[in-house]
Amino acid sequence: MKLSFPVPSTRHPVGGVAVTYEFATALAHRGHEVTLLHHELFGDDAVASLDELAWFAFDDALNHQFVDGGVADVSALPDADVFVGHAPAVDENPRLGLPVKMIQGWHMYPEEHEVAAYRTRAPKACVARWLLRIGTELGVAEHELVHTPIALHHDRFQLSKPIEDRPPHLLFCWNRHPMKGGDTAIEVLGRVHEERPDVRLSAFGTWAPPEIPSWLTYHREPEPNVLVDELYNTASVFLCSSVVEGFGLTNLEAMSCGAALVTTDCGGPEDYADQGITALVTPTKDADALVDATLRALADETMRTGIARAGRDRALEFTWDRSGALMETFFADYLADPGSFGR
């Protein structure tokens, strides 16, 4: 198949952008002709070459095209069988391919844009099961919603240090978006520090918090080997304080490296966080519950190691080979019978 993936490429790491790159790569590895159509995100961050995207290691199997005018400039877009995006211009030009809308989150952008995405006249590829439920709640027909889970590269996010006997180390990923619960995480870590001053407290992210407490070590855009070996593989507990997570990829990365997950019930973790088995799960916006669960995980070594082992086993189920195969099957079925997917 010939596949086009329009993507708002940026000079700094963005989770949803990286996920699009990964799906495209997985399909290229399965023998399809895949083109990434790089366009600007907010009108002021256009990239013009792969040199400006050095934060991601692109596979040679991918084709790249930098589209200054965005997807509305159809004259610059290649012929394709499937176009993993949606715009009126695509509907009017069959040569661009059948459209698919990829859904990676909810309540992260203005509501009218997110609702419009679900209501496009095209099937929706949802990266987590809870996003299927959002679609049905909005009145989208079930046959228009397809589950295409995010995955990991397990040769990269692998266990290199024993889960047992890890010194107490609490790690989280800082994100300035209000739905990521960064302020809650800082509050939780501060209260954990008061109760357990022996616990090492670390965070990482693309942007630094406005204020970094003296007891917190912050790593801005750590190198991949630092993230995996010095952070994920030394963390005894990984904290997610989000109000909403489309999938929560950093949670799964930490689990794959042997950290026990403590997370809010924020959507995406439903796919891998089973209460008391692969994670400790608390309500969203409840700092007290999150502090309690975190302290329990740090105090009870038997529970922590049990959750960490089960969590790692669950994380190993998420492979890009499997996710690429699921998307490949979906695209093939869609091309064979567009009407069965609402086109």
KOLRO-323781 format. One record per atom (N, C-alpha, C, O, CB): x, y, z. Coordinates in steps of 0.2 Angstrom, whole numbers, plus 5000, padded with zeros to 4 digits. Glycine has a CB too. Example, Ala and Ser with C-alpha at 12.3 -4.5 7.8 and 13.67 -1.06 7.14 Angstrom:
506649725039/506249785039/506649845039/507149835042/505749785045/506449895035/506849955036/506450005039/506750065040/507049975029/
END
This chain:
500449945000/500050005000/500450065000/501050065003/499550005006/500250124997/500550184997/500150225003/499550235003/500550224991/500550245008/500250275014/500550345015/501150355015/500350235020/500150395016/500350465018/500250475025/499650465027/500050515013/500650505029/500550525036/500750595037/501350615038/501050475041/500250645036/500450715038/500550715046/500250685050/499850755036/501050755047/501250755054/501550825056/501950855052/501750705056/501250855062/501550925063/502250915067/502250925073/501050955068/502750915063/503450895066/503650965069/503551015067/503850875060/504050955075/504251005079/505050995080/505250935080/503851015085/505351045082/506051035084/506251005091/506750985092/506351105084/505751005095/505750975101/505350905102/504850905099/505651025107/505550865106/505150805107/504350815109/504250855113/505450755112/503950785105/503250785107/502950715106/503050685101/502850835102/502650695111/502450625112/501950605106/502150545103/502050605118/501450645104/501050625099/501350625092/501150585088/500450665099/501850665091/502150665085/502650605084/502650575079/502650735084/502950585090/503350525090/502950465088/503150425085/503750525096/502350465091/501950405090/501750395082/501750345080/501250415094/501650455079/501450455072/502050425068/502050385064/501250525069/502650455070/503250425067/503350355067/503550315063/503850465070/503150325073/503250255075/502750215071/502950155068/503150245082/502150235071/501650195066/501850195059/501850145056/500950225067/502150255057/502350255050/502950205049/502950175044/502550325048/503450205054/503950165053/503750085053/504050045049/504450175059/503350075058/503050005058/502749975052/502849915050/502549995064/502450025048/502150005042/502649995036/502549955032/501550045040/503150045036/503650035032/504049975032/504249945027/504150095032/504149955038/504449885040/504049825037/504349775036/504649875047/503449835036/503049785034/502949785026/502549755023/502349785037/503349825023/503449825015/503049885012/502949875006/503249765013/502749925016/502349975012/502750035011/503250055014/501749995017/502450075006/502850135004/502550195008/501950215007/502750154996/502850225013/502650265018/502950335017/503650335017/502750235025/502550385017/502850455016/502650495022/502050505024/502650485010/503050525026/502950575031/502850645028/503350665025/503450575037/502350675029/502250745026/502250795032/501850805036/501550755023/502850825033/503050865038/502750935037/502950965032/503850865039/502350955042/502051025041/502151055048/502251025053/501351025039/501951125048/502051155055/501551145059/500951125057/502151235053/501651155066/501151145071/500651205072/500051195072/501451115077/500951255074/500551315076/500751375072/500551435074/500651325084/501051365066/501151425062/501851455063/501951505060/500651465063/502151435068/502851475070/503351425071/503851445074/502751515076/503351365069/503851315071/503951265065/504051205066/503651275077/503951295059/504051255053/504751225053/505251265054/503851295047/504751165051/505451135050/505551125042/505051115039/505551065054/506151125040/506351115033/506751055031/506851045025/506651185031/507051025036/507450965035/507450925041/507250935046/508150995033/507750865040/507750815045/508350835050/508250805056/507950745042/508750875048/509250905053/508950935059/509250935064/509750945049/508350965058/507950995063/507550955067/507250975072/507551055060/507550885065/507250835069/507650785072/507550725072/506650805065/508250805074/508750765077/508550725083/508850675085/509450795078/508050745086/507850705092/507550645091/507450605095/507350755096/507350625084/507050565083/507550525078/507750565073/506350575080/507650465078/508050425074/507650395068/507350345069/508450375078/507550425063/507150405057/507450345054/508050345053/507050455052/507050295052/507250235048/507350255041/506950295038/506750175049/507750225038/507950235031/507350215026/507250235020/508550205028/506850175029/506350145025/505750205024/505350195019/506050085028/505850255027/505350305027/505550355021/506050375020/505250345033/504950385018/505050445013/504850505017/504450505022/504650435007/505150565015/504950625019/504850675014/505150685008/505550645023/504350715015/504150775011/503950835016/503550825020/503550765006/504250895015/504150955019/503650995015/503751025010/504850995021/503051005018/502451035015/502351105018/502051105023/501850985015/502651155015/502551215018/501851245019/501651275024/502951265014/501451225014/500751245014/500251205018/499651215018/500451255007/500551155021/500151105025/499651065020/499851065014/499651145030/499251025023/498850975019/498351005015/498050975010/498550925024/498251075015/497751105011/498051115004/497651124999/497551175014/498651115004/499051124997/499051054994/499651024994/499751164998/498551034991/498550964988/498950954982/499150904981/497850954986/499151014979/499651004973/500250974975/500650944971/499651064969/500450984981/501150964984/501150894987/501650864989/501351014989/500550864987/500450804991/500550744986/500250744980/499850794995/500850684988/500950624984/500250584983/499850594987/501450584986/500250544978/499750494977/499750444983/500350434985/499750464970/499250424985/499250374991/498550334990/498050354987/499350404997/498650274994/498050234995/497650255001/497050255002/498250154995/498050275006/497750295013/498050355015/498750365015/497850235018/497750405017/497950465020/497750475027/497150475029/497650525016/498250465032/498150465039/498050535042/498550555045/498750425043/497550565040/497350635042/496650645039/496350605035/497950685040/496450705040/495850725036/495750795035/495950835040/495250705041/495550815029/495450885027/494950885022/494950845018/496150925026/494550945021/494150945015/494450935008/494150905004/493751015015/495050955008/495450955002/495550875000/495650854994/496050985002/495650835005/495750765004/495150735002/495150684997/496050735011/494550745004/493950725002/493850734995/493550694991/493350745006/494050794992/493950814985/494450784981/494350794974/493950884985/494950744983/495450724979/495650654980/496050634984/496150764980/495250604977/495350534978/496050504977/496250454980/494950494973/496450544973/497150524972/497550524978/498050484979/497450564966/497350564983/497750574989/497650514994/498050504999/497550634993/497150474993/496950414997/496350415001/496150475003/497550395001/496150365004/495550365008/495850395015/496350375018/495250295009/495450435018/495650465024/495550425031/495050385031/495350535025/495950425035/495950395042/496050455047/496550485046/496350335043/495750455052/495850505058/496150465063/495850425066/495250545060/496750485065/497050455071/496950495077/497050555078/497850455070/496650465082/496450495089/496950475094/496950415096/495750475091/497250525097/497850505102/497650535109/498050525114/498450535100/497050575109/496950605116/496250635116/495850635111/497450655118/496150665122/495450695123/495550745128/495950735133/494950645125/495250805128/495350855132/496050885133/496250915138/495150835139/496450885127/497050905127/497050975122/497551015123/497550855124/496550975118/496551035113/495851065114/495451035117/496751015106/495651125111/495051145111/494451095109/494551055105/494951205106/493951095113/493451045112/493151035105/493050985103/492851055117/493051095102/492751095096/493151055091/492951025086/492551165093/493851065091/494251025087/494250955088/494250915084/495051055088/494250935095/494250865096/493550825094/493550775092/494350855104/493050865095/492350835093/492350825086/492150775083/491850875096/492650885082/492650875075/493050825072/492850795067/492850945072/493550805076/494050745074/493650685074/493650645069/494650745078/493250675079/492850615080/492350605075/492150555073/492550605087/492050665073/491450665068/491650675061/491250685057/491050725070/492350665059/492450665052/492250605049/492050555052/493250675052/492050615042/491850565038/492350515036/492550505030/491450585032/492650475041/493150435040/493250395046/493050415052/493850475039/493550335046/493650295052/494150325056/494650355054/493850225050/494150305063/494550335068/494950285071/494750235074/494150375073/495650295070/496150245073/496350275080/496650325081/496750235069/496050235085/496150255092/496750225096/496750155095/495450245096/497150255099/497750225101/497650195108/498150165111/498350275102/497050205111/496950175118/496150155118/495750185115/497150215124/496050105122/495350085122/494850135125/494250135122/495250025126/495050175129/494550225132/494350275127/493850305127/494850255138/494750285122/494650335116/494050305112/493750345109/495250355112/494050245112/493450215108/492850225112/492350245109/493550135108/492850225118/492250235122/492050315122/491450325121/492350225130/492550355121/492350425120/491950435114/491550475113/493050475120/492250405109/491850405102/491150385102/490750415100/492250365097/491050325106/490350305106/489950355110/489350355109/490350235109/490250385115/489850425119/489650495115/489150525117/490250455125/490050505110/489950565106/489450545100/489250585096/490550595103/489250485100/488750455095/489150435088/488750425083/488350515093/489750415089/490150385083/489950315083/489950275088/490850395083/489750285077/489650215076/490250175077/490750195076/489350205068/490150115080/490650075083/491050055077/491650045077/490350015086/490750045071/491150015065/491650075062/492050055058/490649995060/491550135065/492050185063/492650195068/493050235066/491650255062/492650155073/493150155078/493550095078/493350045079/492850175085/494250105077/494750045077/495250055082/495550115083/495050045070/495450005086/495950005091/496649995088/496749935086/495749965097/497050045088/497750035086/498250055091/498450115091/497850075079/498450005096/498750025102/499450055100/499850025096/498849975107/499750095105/500450115105/500850065107/500550015111/500550185109/501450065106/501950005108/502650035110/502750095110/501949955103/503049995111/503750005113/504249975109/504149925106/503849995121/504849995109/505449965106/505749935112/506149965116/505950015102/505649865113/505949835119/506749825119/506949805124/505549765120/507049835113/507749825113/508049895116/508649895117/508049815106/507649945116/507850005119/507650015126/508050035131/507550065115/506950005128/506750005134/506749945138/506149905138/505950045134/507249925140/507349855143/507649855150/507949905152/507849815138/507549805153/507749795160/508549785160/508749735158/507349745164/508849835163/509649825164/509849815171/510449805172/509949885160/509449835176/509549835183/509049795187/508449805185/509649905186/509249755191/508749705195/508149755198/508249805200/509049665200/507549725197/506949755201/507049755208/506849805212/506349725199/507349695211/507349695218/507949735221/508449755217/507549615220/507849755227/508349795230/508549865227/509049885228/508949755231/508049895223/508249955221/508150005227/507650005230/507749975215/508650055227/508550105233/507950145231/507750155225/509150155233/507650175236/506950215235/507150275231/507450315232/506750235242/506750275225/506850325220/506250335216/505950285213/507450305215/505950395217/505250415214/505450455208/505750505209/504850445219/505150435202/505250475196/504550495193/504150455193/505650425191/504550555190/503950565186/504250615180/504750635179/503450605190/503750615175/503850655169/503450715169/502850715170/503650615162/503850775169/503550845169/503250865162/503650855158/503950895172/502650885162/502350915156/501950975158/501550975163/501950865152/502051035155/501751095157/501051105155/500651145157/502151155154/500751055151/500051055149/499651045156/499750995160/499851005144/499151085157/498751075163/498451015164/498350995170/498251135164/498250975159/497950905160/498450855162/498250795164/497650885153/499150875162/499650825164/499750825172/500050775174/500250835161/499450865175/499450865183/500150885186/500250855191/499250805185/500550925182/501150935185/501250965192/501650945196/501550985180/500751015193/500751045200/500550995205/500850995211/500151105200/500150945204/499950895208/500550845210/500650825215/499350845205/500950835204/501550795205/502050825210/502350795214/501850775198/502150895209/502550925213/502350925221/502750915225/502651005211/501650935222/501450925228/501550855231/501750855237/500650945228/501350805227/501450735230/502150725232/502350695237/501250685224/502650745227/503350735229/503550775235/503950745239/503750755223/503350835236/503450875242/503250835248/503650835253/503250945241/502650815248/502350775254/502750715255/502850695261/501650765253/502950675250/503350615251/504050635254/504250595258/503450575244/504350685251/504950705254/504950725262/505350705265/505250775250/504350755264/504250765271/504250705275/504550695280/503650805272/503850655272/503850585276/504450545275/504650505280/503150555273/504750545269/505250505268/505850535264/505950535258/505050445263/506250575268/506750615266/507350575263/507750605259/507050665271/507350505264/507850465261/507650445254/508150415250/507850405265/507050465251/506950445244/507250495239/507150555240/506150445244/507550465234/507750505229/507250525224/506750485223/508350465225/507150595223/506650615219/506850645212/507350695212/506250675223/506650625207/506850645200/506250655195/505750635196/507350595197/506450705191/505950715185/506350725179/506950745179/505450775187/505950725173/506250735167/505650765162/505050755164/506550675163/505850795157/505350825152/505650865147/506350875147/504850865156/505250895143/505550935137/505651005140/506051045138/505050935132/505151025145/505251095147/505251085155/504951045158/504651145146/505651135158/505751135165/505151165169/504851205166/506451165167/505051135175/504451165179/504651245181/505251255180/504351135186/504151285182/504351355183/504851365189/505251405189/503651395185/504751325194/505151325200/505351255202/504951205202/504851355206/506051235203/506251175204/506451175212/506951205213/506851145200/506151135216/506351135223/507051105224/507251065220/505751085227/507351115229/508051095230/508051025231/508550995230/508251125237/507550985233/507550915234/507350875228/507350815228/507050895240/507250915222/507050875216/507650885211/507850945210/506450905213/507850835208/508350835202/507950835196/507650785194/508850775203/508050885192/507650885185/508150875179/508750905179/507350955185/507950835175/508350815169/507950845163/507450815161/508550745168/508150895159/507850925154/508050885147/508650885146/507950995153/507650855144/507750815137/508350775138/508850785135/507850865132/508350725143/508950685144/509050645138/508650625134/508850635150/509750625137/509950585131/509550515132/509450495138/510650575131/509450475127/509050415127/509350365132/509050335136/508950385121/510050355132/510350315137/510350335144/510250295148/511050305135/510350405145/510250425152/509550415154/509450395160/510350505152/509050425150/508350415152/508250335154/507950325159/507850435146/508450295150/508350225151/508750195157/508550165161/508550185145/509450205156/509850175161/509950215168/509950175173/510550175158/509950275168/510050315174/509350335178/509350355183/510450375173/508850335174/508150355177/507650295177/507550275183/507850415173/507450275172/506950225172/507250155176/506850125180/506750205165/507850135174/508150075177/508350085184/508550035187/508650055173/508350145187/508550155194/507950175198/507950175204/509050205195/507350195195/506750205198/506450145201/506350095198/506250245193/506250155208/505850105211/505150115210/504750065209/506050095218/504950175209/504250195208/504150245203/504550295203/503850215214/503750245198/503550295193/502850325194/502450285195/503650265186/502850385194/502250425196/501950455190/502250495186/502350475202/501250445189/500850485184/500250515188/499850485191/500650435178/500250585187/499750625191/499250655186/498950705188/500150675195/499250635180/498850665175/498150665176/497850625180/498950635168/497750715174/497050715174/496750685168/496250645168/496750795174/497150685162/496950645156/497650625153/498150665152/496550695151/497650565151/498250535147/497950505141/497550455142/498650495151/498150515135/497850485129/498050405129/497650365128/498150515123/498650395131/498950325132/499350325138/499350285142/499350305126/499850375138/500350375144/500950335142/501150285146/499950345150/501250345137/501850305135/502450305140/502750255140/502150335128/502550365143/503150355148/502950305154/503450275156/503250425151/502350305155/502150245160/502350185158/502750145162/501350245162/502250165152/502450095149/503150095148/503450035150/502050085142/503550145147/504250145146/504550125153/504950085154/504550205143/504250155158/504550145165/504350075167/504850045170/504250195170/503750055166/503649985168/504049935164/504249885167/502849975166/504249945158/504649895154/505349895157/505649845157/504649925147/505549955161/506249955164/506249935171/506749945174/506550025163/505649915174/505649885180/505349925186/505449915192/506249865182/505149985184/504850035189/504150015191/503749995186/504850105187/503950015197/503250005199/502850065197/503050125199/503149985206/502250065194/501850115192/501350135197/500950095200/501450105185/501350205199/500750235203/500450285199/500750335197/501050255210/499850275197/499550325192/498850335194/498450305198/499550285185/498550395192/497850415192/497550375187/497750345182/497750495191/496850375188/496450335183/496250385177/495650415177/495750305186/496650405173/496650455168/496550445161/496650485157/497250495169/496250385160/496050365153/496550305150/496450245151/496050415149/497050335147/497550285144/497850225148/497850175145/498150325141/497950235154/498250185158/497750125159/497950065161/498450205165/497150135157/496650075157/496950015153/496749955155/495950095155/497350025148/497549975144/498049925147/498249875145/497850005138/498449955153/498949915156/499049925163/499449885166/499649945153/498649965166/498649975174/498049935177/497549965178/498650045175/498149875179/497649845183/497849855191/498349835193/497649765181/497349875194/497349895201/497649835205/497349785206/496749915204/498249855209/498549805213/498949745210/499249705213/498049775217/498949745203/499249695200/499849725196/500449705197/498749655195/499649765191/500249795187/500349875189/500749905186/500049795180/499949895194/499949965196/499549975202/499149935204/499750015190/499650035205/499250065210/498850125207/499250165204/499550085217/498250125207/497850165203/497350205208/497050185212/497350135198/497450275207/497050325212/496550365207/496650375201/497450365216/496050395210/495650445207/496050505204/496550525207/495050465211/495850535199/496150595197/496050655202/495550655205/495950615190/496450705202/496450765206/496350745213/496050785217/495850805203/496650695215/496650675222/497350665225/497550615225/496150605224/497650725227/498350715229/498450675235/498950635236/498550785231/497950675240/497950635246/498050555244/498450525247/497350645251/497650535240/497650465238/498250445234/498550395235/497050445233/498550495230/499150485226/499750485231/500150435230/499250535221/499750525236/500250525241/500250455245/500750425246/500250575246/499650435247/499550375251/499850315247/500150275249/498850365253/499650305240/499850255236/500550255235/500850195235/499450255229/500850315234/501550315233/501950295239/502450255238/501750385231/501750315245/502150295251/502050225252/502550195254/501850335257/501450195251/501350125251/501850085247/502150035249/500650095250/501850105241/502350075236/503050075238/503450025237/502250105229/503250135241/503950145243/504050105249/504650085251/504050215244/503550095254/503650055260/503649985260/503949945263/503150085265/503249955255/503149885255/503549855249/503249855243/502349875254/504049825251/504549805245/504249745242/504349735236/505249785248/503849705245/503549645242/503049665237/503049635231/503249595247/502649715239/502149735234/502449775229/502249765223/501649785238/502949815230/503249855224/503549805219/503449815213/503749895227/503949755222/504249715217/503749665213/503849655207/504749665220/503249655216/502749615213/502349655208/502249625202/502149585218/502149715209/501849755204/502349775198/502149775193/501649825207/503049785200/503549795195/503649735190/503649745184/504149815198/503649675193/503749615189/503149615184/503149595178/503849555193/502549615187/501949605183/501849665178/501649655172/501249605188/502049725180/502049775175/502449765169/502349785164/502149845179/503049745171/503549735165/503249685161/503349685154/504249715168/502949625163/502749575159/502149605154/502149585149/502449515163/501749645157/501249675153/501449725148/501249725142/500749715158/502049765150/502349805145/502549765139/502549795133/502849845148/502849715140/503149675135/502649645129/502849625124/503449615137/501949655131/501449635126/501349685121/501049675116/500849625130/501649745122/501549805118/502149815113/502649845115/501449875121/502049785107/502649785102/502449825096/501849815094/502849715101/502949855093/502749885086/502549835081/502249855076/503349935085/502849775081/502649725076/501949715076/501649715071/503149665077/501649705082/500949685083/500549745081/500049745078/500849665091/500749805084/500349865082/500349885075/499849905072/500549925086/500949875071/500949885064/500549835060/500249855055/501649875062/500549775063/500149725060/499349735060/498949725056/500249655062/499149765066/498449785067/498249835063/497749835060/498349805074/498649885062/498549945057/498549925050/498149945046/499050005059/499049885048/499049855042/498349815040/498149835034/499649805041/498149775044/497549745043/496949785042/496549775038/497349685048/496949835047/496349885046/496349925040/495849935036/496449935052/496949945037/497049985031/496849935025/496449965021/497750005030/497049875025/496849825020/496149815020/495849815014/497249765021/495749805025/495049795026/494749865023/494149855020/494849775033/494949915025/494649985023/494649995016/494150015013/495050045027/495249975013/495349985006/494849935002/494549954997/496049975003/494749875005/494349825001/493549845002/493249824997/494449765005/493349875007/492649895008/492649955012/492449955018/492349835012/492750015009/492650085013/491950095017/491950115022/492750135008/491450065014/490850075016/490750045023/490350065027/490250045012/491049985025/491049955031/491349995037/491249985043/491349885031/491750045035/492050095040/491750165040/492050215042/492750095039/491150175036/490850235036/490950285031/490750345031/490950265043/491350265026/491550305020/491050295015/491050335009/492250285017/
END
